[in-house]
């Protein structure tokens, strides 16, 4: 079961989504997740998660450029917050490259004593209200670099198809500078972000057109390039990825 709510108005665009989840299955659940372009916060009220074999309860996950394998023991109750990286930078209070490719205990990121316990004791409406109340003063006034924010939005609007050299030229920056600023405020270099966005677009459109057309539509040089990216990110071909995703959803 998933319960979704829109964030409070001051958090719109900073919290891209959040929802509650309650899962009960007779057997442990193992699945592949991501990658995506949000910084993810998981607040777990009971049990634990294994992420690539490492045990976690409540945690914050930075941007990854490959899928991870998650597992829970068959019972999972909690909430997920998906943050735009520019807002997450304010929440973390440190360069986001320090969080990239990592999963960090929640209490190391956010000083909010007993937040998880308070959420666990509340009903769903109160839980979302408490998240709004907790996050708003920390990220509503986040002041991202306007240049990085512009480049980030441009990459997202084009699904990663604008060349990084073009972005740098439009900003009047060197490639070295745009890479450094993206690592600080987004977590990954712009080239890696563009690859993630192209993959997300291909995953979204997969099955709606032939693979060769999909490769062109999503900015890959050809079908072989598309297949190579799926293998790099998921460890599988696009066809196998779709089959596994369908089976996982079922």
Helices and strands as residue ranges (DSSP letters): E 2-5, G 9-11, E 15-24, E 29-33, E 38-46, E 49-51, E 54-56, E 59-61, E 68-72, E 75-84, H 85-92, G 96-98, E 103-105, H 106-109, H 115-121, H 124-139, H 146-157, H 164-171, H 175-185, H 190-205, H 211-217, H 223-234, H 238-249
